[in-house]
């Protein structure tokens, strides 16, 4: 089993090496696959992250959710230490975001009401890679594992990745929290 730090670097390099058009195609296919899930269709509120760099673009998914009348929920990293994710309903993705840590667009807490995880129906949980059991490899800070720890049956948590980023051999530890479903695009 590979060390998480080594695997993380390999996965990021593989994703970075994809042509922008290929990444955009994957992002469109992932957004479509998510939107076709019955758990998404019945959701009134949807959680995702704003993508940066070579990550799969989440904006089309978020714009679709907003256009369908769903409440869009985004996380922001809040302190003091230990820092953790706080969730906010974002009425307007064009006006209600500001740069956060690592320049990730985050909800402006002055404009966006805070919500609890239990109030969210559907979550596209970020991952660099995942396995079929729902364990995911993130960037290593553990923010989403801490957020998801102790959750009940809500929200339905999904990882969506191109098929080549779903791995057989993915290390995980006792503090890693699996998601409910892993879906892929070709």
N, C-alpha and C positions, 0 to 999 in steps of 0.2 A: 504494500500500500504506500502510495506516494505521500510525502510530507505536504501539508496544506499550502505552505508558503511557496514551495517549488511548483506545485500544481497550479496555484493561483497565477503565478507569473507565466506559465505555459499557456493557460487558457486565455489570459489577457492578450498575449502575443498572437495567439491564433485568431482571436476576434479582431485585433488591430490590423492584421494582415488581410482581412477581407476587404474587397473593393467597396467603396461607399454605396454603389448601386446594389451590390449583393446584401449589404447590411440593411439598406432601405427595403429591399424585397422581403427579407426575413421579418423586419418590423411590421410590414403590412400584413404578411401572412399570420404572424403571431397575434396581431390585433384582431384579425378576422376570426381566427380559431377561438380566441377568448370570447369574442362577442357571440359566437355560436353555442357556447355552453349554456345549458338551462340555468345553472347557478347565476350566471351573469344576467341572463334575460329576466329572471325574476328579482334581481337585486334592485333596491332603491338607492343604495349608496355603494360607491366603488373607490377602493384605495389603490393607488399605484405611486410610483416615484417619477420625478422628472428626470429624464435621461441626460447624460452629458458624454462628451467625447465619442468613443466608438460603441457605446452601449446601444442596445436596440431602442430605437426611438419610440417612446411611450406617448408622445403628443397625439398622434392620430387616435389611439385608443381613448385617451382622456377627452379629446374633442368629441368623439362619438358618444361617450358616456354622457357628457354635458348636453349634447344635442338631443339625446334620448330622454332628457329630464332627470337623470340620475344625479345625486349629490356626489361631487368629486371631492375626495379626501386625499390630502397629501401630508407626508410627514415633514417635520423640521427637527433638527438636532438642537436640544435645549440643555442648558446647564442649570446650576453648577454641577461640578463633578459629583457623582459619575454622570456624564452626559447620557441622555436617553432620547428616544423619539417621542415627540408629541404630535398628535394628529389634529388636523384642522380641515374643516369644510371650506372649499375654495369656490366662491361664487363666480369669479371671472379670472380665467387663466392668463389673460392679457394684462390685467391691472393689479391683481392681488398677490403677486409673487415678488420676492426680492432675493438677491444672492445670499446664500448661506455658506456653511463650511464647504470648502473645496469648490466654491462658486456654483453649487447645486441650487437651482431655483427652489425656494421654499416658500410656504405660505407666510404672508405678513400677519403676525399674531394680532396686530391692531385692527386688521380688516377681516380676518377669517376666524370664525368661532372654533374653539377647541371642541373636539369630540372624543369620546372613548372608543376603544377598539370594538367593544361589544355592540356599538351602534352601527358598525360597518357590516354590510352584507357580503361583499365580494372583495378580495384583495389579490392583485397581481404582485406577488412578492419577488423582489429582485434577486438575481442569482447569476454568478459567472458560469456555473455548471450545476447539475443536479444528478441524482440517480432515480431510478424508478420507484424507490421506496419513499421518495419525497424529501430526502436530505439534500441540502443545497450547500454550495460553496459560495460564500460572499467575499467581500473585500477584507474581512478579518476583524472588524471592529465589534461584531456581535450585536449591533443595534436591533436588527429584526428578530434575532433569537430572543433577546430580552423582551421585545414588544410582544412576541407571540407566546412566550412562556406563560402557562396557566390559562390560556384562552379556553373558552368553552367551545361550543359548536359553531360559533360565529367569530369572525367571518369565514366564509369558504376561502381557503388560501391556495393559490395556484401559482406554480412556476411555469413560465412559457419560454421555451428556448428552441433554437434550431436543433434538429436531431443530433448533430455531431457534438453538441455540448451536454448531452445526457450520457453519463458515463457509467460503466459497470462498476468500476473500482473507484469509489469516492470515499475518502476518509471522513468519519464523523465521530463526535465525542458526546458524552452524556449531556452536555449543555446545549447541543444542537437540536433544534426543534424542526421536525419534518412538516412539510405542507400536505394538504389534502390530495392534491392532484398535480401531476407534471404532464404538460402537453407540449407537443413539438410541431414544428413546421419543417417541410423539406427544403 
